[in-house]
Structures are given as structure tokens and as C-alpha cells.
């Protein structure tokens, strides 16, 4: 169904309590990738809706048999809660065993590979396993999680075509910091970057959410602060006055701490780091190895997310607030980025910039 040109499945209920909006291209891309690869890594900025996208795909595409032959059984693992959710084709009695194995997965002789082997032995394949927030499944370092993902991807690449497929969502910082793209080469792994929603789709979602739950913050200010990532509705809509200022202060402190670490990683001063970060988050390419190191550290700290545009590495802000704060710091010399809501509200109107727009833009445009 389309509402004002925006796709919406009003009969589906997301965790926001609304219908499912937009994401037609991403849904088609997931279907294409699952036919081609054994492991699919879905990544993107915080609160952009990665988990909701996969859950919707499972419910509407797989659950309704639209992709015949892709899977008979689906197992959903919530890594944050360490919980296995019952889904179609999975007997209730198997859940307890899987959760027990999951609770000590890092201590198992074959780790997560052992759990997947157990699934294959007990369920009739083909099987789809979705692990939401994969990087939180392991109590050690992010490096430990990547080692485990590499082992699992290698295991799945060697199995028969119709045995088992794995879909994982991961944080942008995990994906970029540890060089996952290079570590997983040759293991039949596909990748999907999920970016913020289109402004029109987010506006329609905002209106439905506000009608159901209320929202203390107007659409224009919301997008100036957090852009069009739907997860921020839950965090920001109940806030106003000092509570909203508290949220802004927390994000500015996160940005400031990230800049200190980025300056150290790049071997430049804090002042230079602010200037370079400002340019990078405008969408200008990193021109030197130092600028590239600074950009990668901002990705690691979940301040930016990367975009490979032709032969150039572009960095976009996870929150528009970060770009506003940096540009204000450069223009006014406020290195502590002491912004208030009035200054943010008076800033230029929010304009969405996504990797997909940059990549599709003709060279020289």
C-alpha cells in the first residue's frame, strides 16, 4: 500500500507500534543477497532500523512463502537479551536447548559453529538463522566477536547450498573498526548498508507515531538533531525543555570525546581534528592517510558512517547534530561545542545526504 507515494504496510506492527514504512529497495536487496551468499551482514548507523528491517523481511517475505526454497525454518536470536525466539518451523522444546547453548556459546568447543551444527542435526533444512546485534553475543572484545563471525562464515561457505544461511546485524563501529570486510573475503559473505529513511517516509512515520504516542518535539527540530532514523522517536519524543537539553549535551560530550581519540589516532591537534572532521562530515573525501585515520576513528566511535563513492572514502554523520556542532565550532571558535536548542533550531533546514545519493551522482557533479 502507498500513502502519498510512501510505501506503508499498515497491517504490520513494528516495535514502535506503527506500520512498516519505506525500505522497498532494501527488502529487494536482502532477497537478492540471500539467494547469492551464505552469510549476510547488515550494518548501518545507530537506530536506523536494521533489526526491524530484517524482522519485517522474515515475517512478510519468508513467512508468506514469497521466497520458496530459501528456507523451511527460521531461528531468531536476540543477542542483547541472549534469547532465542520461536518462529515458524521451530518446535518449542528446542528453544530451551538453544538458549542454554547460547548462554555459554563462547565456552563451547566449537563456539557458534557448534550451535549451528546442532540446528542442522535437529531441524530439516534449509534453515535461516538471524542473530540481531551479533557483536553483543560475546562478552569479550569486539575482536573475539569478529573471530567467531569469521569461523561461522567459513563453516557455512563449505556446507551444501540448501543447508543453512545466517543473517546478522552489527553496529557500524564493529563493522568498520575491525576490518570485517577484508577478514571475511572469500567466505560467501554479502553486505547491506541500511541508511536513514527518506524525509517523506520518515515524516509519515512521525505523524503516525505522534498520533499514537504523542511527541513533544516538532518534526523540524527532531530532524535537525537526529535526522530520519526511526529509533530516535522513542528517545526524543518524550523529551522537552531540560530533558531534551540533557540529551543534546550527552551527544555533544560523546562527540567531544571521539574527537580527542580521533586527533590522537591521526597524530594531529584537537583544533585540526575539529577542522578535518567538519570537512569530512560535509561529505568531502578524506585526502590524506591522517584524514582517513581520523575518519575511521569517528566511525569506530559511532559518530560517522563510511561510504565508498567510486575510488573515494566518504564519511557521513550518524546524527545531523554532530555536523551542526562541528560547523558552529569552526565558525565561532567554540571548541567546547556549547550549543543550545535555540541555536540548533535556527540552523539551516535539515537536508538528507546518503551514500546512495553520492554513489549514484555522476562523476564531477
N, C-alpha and C positions, 0 to 999 in steps of 0.2 A: 504494500500500500504506500502511496506517496501523498504527503501533505505539503502543499505549496512547493512541490519539486523536491522535497526531502523524503527519503525512504524512512518509514517507521513501521515496525511490527507492533501494533498496539495490543495484540493478544499475548505478547510475551512480557514477562515481568523481570526486569533486571534487579540487582541488589539495591538500586536507587529507588525502587518502587515505581519505575516508569516503564514505558515501552522501550524497545530497542531501536536506536536511531543510526542512520548512515552506515558506513563501513561495507558497502556493497563490493567495492574493489578488493578490500582486504579479505572478505569471505571467499571471493573467487580465487584469490591468490593462495589461500590456505588449501583449497581443494586441489589446485594445480600442483602445489608443492607436495602434498601428501601422496599424490599418485607417483611422484618422481623420486622422493627421498624416504629414508627410514627414520631420521630424526629431524624434527623441525624446531628451531629456536626462534621464539617470538620475543622481541625486545622493544624498548621504547622508553620515553620519559615517564616519570612518576605520575600515577593517577590518570594515565591516558586511556585506560580501559582495555589492557591486554587480556586480563583474566576474563572479563565479561565477553570479549570478542570470541574467545575460544569456547566458552560455555554456550554461547548462542550458536556457534557453528555446530557443536555436538548435538544440541537439542533440536535445531531446525534442519540441519543438513543431514547429519548422521541418523538422528532419531526418527526422521521421516523417510529414511531409506533413499534419499536423493543420490547417494554415492554407493550404489550397490557394489558389493565385493570389496569395499575398502576395509570394513570391519564388521565383526559379529558381536564383539564385546567391547565395552568401554569401562576403564577404571580411572577415576579422578582422585588425585592425591593433593590435598591441601597441605603444602609443606610448612606453612606458618603454624597451623594447628596440629600438624602431624596426624592428620585424619584421612581415612580413605572413605570416599563417598560411594554409596551404592548407585549404580546406574544400570542401564539396560544390559541384560545378558550376564549379570554377575550375581551369584547366589549370596544371600545374606550371611550364610555360615562362613564364607571365605573372607569376609571383611575383618573379622577378629584376628585371623591368622596374618593377614596382610598388615594390619596396624601393629601387631606385635613385632613383625619383622621390620616394619618401618621405624619403630621406636629405637631400634638398635642397628640401623642399617649400616652405620659406619663401622660397627664391630663385626659384621658378618664376614665370613671367609671370602666371599666374592662380592661383598657390598651390594650395590643396587642391581648389579648383574644377577646375583643370586635371587633377588626378589622377582625379577623379570622371568628368570628360568622357572620359578615356582608357578608364576601365572600361566606360562605356556604349558606346563605339565597338568594344570588343573582346569584350564578353560580351553574351549575349542577355538582355535584361531580362525581368522585373523583378529588381532586384539589391538586396540588403541589405548595407550596409557598417556594421560595428561597430568603432568606434575606442575602445579601452579606455584610460582616463586621458588623454582628449583634451588636457587642459591641459599635458601633458608633451611634446606633439608639437612644440612651438615653443620654440626656445631663447631667445627674447626674453622680454618681460614677459608677465604674465597678460593684460594689456590687448591685446597682439598676438594672443594666442590667441582672445580674445573677438571681435576684429575679423574674424578668419578664420572663426570659427563663424557670425557674422552673415552674412558673404558666402556661405558654403556654404548656410545655411538659406534665404537669399533665392534662390539659384540653384535649389535643389531645389523651392521653392514654385512656381516658374514652369514646371517640367517636367511632362510628361504624368503622369497618375495612376499608370500602371503602370511607370514608368521605374526609379526608384531611391529607396531610403529609407536614412536614416542614423540609427544609434543611437550615442550617446556616453555614457561615464561620466565624471564630473568630480568634483573634490573639493568639499566643502561650502564651503570658503573661496573657491574660484574662483567658484562659482555665486552666492554672496551678495555678495561684496565688490564685484564689478564690475557689479552690477545687471543681470545677464544676462536676468532675467525681462522687464524693461522694454525692453532692447535688441532682444529677439527677437520682440516683439509683431508680429503681422501676417504672420509667415513660416511658418505652419503648423507650429508647434513645440508639442510636448507635454512634460510634465514628470512624473517619478515620483520621489517621496522614498522611499528604502529605509531603514527604521529597524531597530534591533536586534531579534533574534528573540524570540519568546515564551519565557518561562522554561522551560516544559515541553519545547519543541522543542530549546532550547539544552542542557538537561540531558541529553536523549537523545543529542545530538551529542557532548557532552562525554564521556559514558560510552563511546561507540564510539571516539572519538579516544584516550581514555586506555587502552582495551583494546588498541589497535593500536600506539600510540607511547609510552605512559606519560605521566604528568603528576605533577609534584612538588607542585603546588598544589591544594588542595581546592576543591571547587565553590563553597562559600560565600565563601571569600576571593577567588577568581577573579572572581565576580560583583560583590563589593564594590569591587574595583579597576577592572575593565574592563567590567562589565555583560555583555550577551549578544551581543556582536558576535563572530562566529566567528573572524575573522582573528587575534584576540589569543591563541588557543590555541597557535599556533606560537611566538609571542613569549614567553608566560608559562609554559607547561607545563614547559620545560626548566629553569626558574629556581627556586632556593630560597635561603634564607639571604642572604648578601651580594649575590648576583646579583639577587635579587628586590628587595632594598632599593635597589640601584643603579637599577633600572627605575623604582621609585616616586620616587626622588629626581629622576631625569630629567624625569618628568612634572610634578612639583611645580615644578621650575625653569621648565618650559615655561609653566605656569600663572602663575607669578610674573611672568615677562617679559611675558606677554599682559596682565596686569592693569596693569602700568606703561604700556603702549601704550594700553590702553583708557581709563585715567584721563586721559592726555594728550588723546586724541581727544574725550572728553566734557567736558574742561575742569574736572575735579574732582580732589580729592586722592586719593592712593593709599588712604588709610583709607576714604574714602567709596566709592571704587571697589570695595573688598572688600565693603562692606555691600550696595551695589547689586547686585553680581554674585551674592552669596549669595541675595538675594531672587529675582533673575531665574532662577537655576538651580534654584530650588524649583518653578518653573513659574508664578510670578506675572507678570502682564503688565508691560511697560515703560510707565510712566505719564507720562514727560516726554520731550522730544526728546533731552535729555542721556542719559537712561537708554537710549533707543533707539540712540544713537550708541555707547554703551558695549557694548550687546548685539551690535551689528553688528561691532564690532571683535573681540569674542570669537568670533564666527562666522568672521571672516576668519582668525583665528589658530588655527582648528580646536579651540577649547575648547568651543564650544556649537554647536547647530544650531537653526535657527528653525522655528517652527510658526505658521501663520496660523490662529488659532482665532476664527471669526466675525470681528469687527472688531478683534481684539486680536492683537498680536505677542507670541508666547511663545518663550522660549529654554530649551532643554533641554541638559543636559551631555552631551558626547560620551563622557566617562568618569564613572562614579559617584565615582571618586577625587576629581575636581575639586569636586564638591558636598560631600564629606566634609571636604576640606581647607578650603574656604571657611567652612563652618559651624563647624569647630573654631577657625579663626582668629577669627571673630566672638565665639565663646563664651569663648575663653581669652586673647584678645589676642595670640596667636602670629602676628604679621603675616608672619613668615618661613615659616609653614606647615611647621614642623619636625615632621612626623608620623613615627611608626614603625609597623611592621606590627602590633604588639600593639594599638595604639590603633585602627587601621583594622579589625582583626579583631573588636574589641569594639564596633564601631559598630553601629547598628541594622541589622536584616536588610535586604538589598537588595530594593527594590521597583521594578519596571519601570514607567516612565511614558513613554508615546509620544504623538506628535502625534495618531495615530488615536484614542487614548483620549480626549484632550482635546476634539477636534473633535466626536466623537460624543456627548459628555456634554451633557445638557440644559442650557440656559441657567440660571444660578443654582445649578447643582449643585456 
